[in-house]
């Protein structure tokens, strides 16, 4: 596991990765690290066209076979752990591109972004769609500054069914991420969730 990639993740995500079984840990790490990288492209862009160009680069690489990848990009090299399945992550790129534009963005943009995360999680294991959507909704709500966007996503959160389901051990990181989102629903305060709760989510999946 790359320590640099792990350090690039928010603390709750690092915790989630720690509970992944060895067989899937690198895939979880690289998927989340890619999501962080794409977020930086969108949030740091002064001009949408420049962000689109950088996103297009990632989209093209993810559509290529790994043997065609250029050298010199550590995250791209790390994605080889997907053993040819990295095309499932193209949705992350498309989702972040949907968030380019002036606020308030339409609900359709948020849905496209959420679907990108859902698709990425589905590539890691079955039965994850509902919990992946919950994680995405909570994370999205925590990063919106526009009042209209906040209201729209609050309605989506209200309509979402937050009851978790039992998932295979390979999906334990999603259990942690969904559990945190279900307890905060976009509000600040994940750091105040008890250690016992975090341990129970990670170790028992409930």
SVG drawing of the C-alpha trace seen along z (x, -y; Angstrom):
<svg xmlns="http://www.w3.org/2000/svg" viewBox="-38 -31 46 43">
<polyline fill="none" stroke="black" stroke-width="0.4" points="0.0,0.0 1.3,-3.4 1.7,-5.7 1.6,-8.8 -1.8,-7.7 -3.1,-6.9 -2.0,-10.3 -3.9,-12.0 -7.2,-10.7 -9.4,-12.4 -9.1,-10.8 -12.4,-8.9 -11.5,-7.4 -8.1,-6.2 -9.9,-4.5 -12.3,-2.8 -9.4,-1.5 -7.8,0.0 -10.7,2.4 -10.5,3.6 -9.2,7.2 -5.7,7.5 -7.1,8.8 -9.1,5.6 -7.2,3.0 -5.2,1.6 -8.3,1.3 -10.1,-0.6 -7.1,-2.9 -6.6,-3.7 -10.3,-4.3 -10.5,-6.7 -7.2,-8.4 -8.5,-8.9 -11.7,-10.4 -9.6,-12.9 -7.4,-13.7 -10.4,-14.4 -12.0,-16.5 -8.9,-18.6 -9.1,-19.1 -12.6,-20.4 -12.3,-22.5 -9.0,-24.0 -9.9,-24.9 -10.0,-28.6 -11.3,-27.8 -13.8,-24.9 -12.1,-24.1 -8.8,-23.5 -10.5,-21.2 -12.2,-19.4 -8.9,-18.8 -7.3,-17.3 -10.4,-15.1 -10.3,-14.0 -6.7,-12.8 -7.8,-10.6 -10.8,-9.4 -8.6,-8.4 -6.1,-6.6 -8.9,-4.6 -10.2,-3.6 -6.7,-2.4 -5.1,0.9 -2.5,0.5 0.3,1.4 -0.4,-1.8 -0.1,-4.1 2.6,-6.7 5.1,-6.4 5.7,-9.0 2.2,-9.3 2.3,-7.3 -1.5,-7.1 -1.9,-5.8 0.8,-3.2 -1.0,-2.1 -4.2,-1.6 -2.7,1.4 -3.9,3.3 -7.3,3.4 -6.0,6.0 -7.6,4.6 -10.9,3.6 -9.9,-0.1 -12.5,-1.0 -15.1,-0.8 -13.7,-4.1 -14.5,-6.1 -17.8,-7.0 -15.9,-8.9 -14.4,-11.2 -17.8,-11.7 -19.3,-12.5 -16.8,-15.1 -17.1,-16.7 -20.8,-17.0 -20.0,-19.3 -18.2,-21.8 -20.3,-25.0 -21.8,-27.9 -23.9,-27.4 -26.6,-26.5 -26.1,-23.2 -29.1,-21.2 -30.0,-18.0 -29.1,-16.1 -25.5,-17.1 -25.5,-15.7 -27.1,-12.5 -24.4,-12.0 -21.7,-12.5 -23.4,-10.0 -23.8,-7.4 -20.0,-7.6 -19.3,-6.7 -22.0,-4.0 -20.5,-2.4 -17.0,-2.5 -18.2,-0.7 -20.2,1.8 -17.0,2.8 -15.6,3.7 -18.5,5.9 -22.2,6.7 -25.1,5.3 -23.5,2.0 -25.7,-0.4 -27.8,-1.7 -25.1,-2.2 -22.8,-3.7 -25.5,-6.3 -25.8,-7.1 -22.1,-7.6 -22.1,-9.9 -25.0,-11.9 -23.5,-12.6 -20.1,-13.5 -21.7,-15.8 -23.8,-17.6 -20.8,-18.3 -19.0,-20.2 -21.7,-22.4 -21.7,-26.1 -24.6,-27.3 -28.0,-27.5 -30.0,-26.2 -27.7,-23.3 -27.8,-22.5 -31.5,-22.5 -31.7,-20.2 -29.3,-17.7 -31.1,-17.9 -34.2,-16.7 -32.3,-13.9 -30.9,-12.9 -34.4,-13.0 -35.7,-10.7 -32.9,-8.2 -33.4,-5.0 -30.5,-4.9 -30.9,-1.4 -27.7,0.5 -27.4,4.0 -25.0,6.8 -22.2,6.7 -19.3,9.1 -16.1,8.5 -14.5,7.0 -17.0,4.1 -16.3,3.3 -14.8,-0.1 -18.2,-1.1 -19.9,0.0 -17.7,-2.4 -18.2,-5.3 -21.9,-4.7 -22.2,-4.4 -20.5,-7.8 -22.6,-9.4 -25.8,-8.0 -24.9,-9.5 -24.0,-13.0 -26.0,-13.3 -23.7,-16.1 -23.4,-17.9 -20.0,-18.5 -19.1,-16.2 -17.8,-12.9 -14.8,-13.4 -17.2,-13.4 -18.5,-9.9 -17.5,-7.6 -14.5,-5.2 -16.8,-2.3 -19.1,-3.1 -16.2,-3.3 -14.7,0.0 -18.1,1.7 -18.6,0.5 -15.2,1.6 -15.0,4.9 -18.6,6.1 -20.1,4.2 -23.0,2.9"/>
</svg>
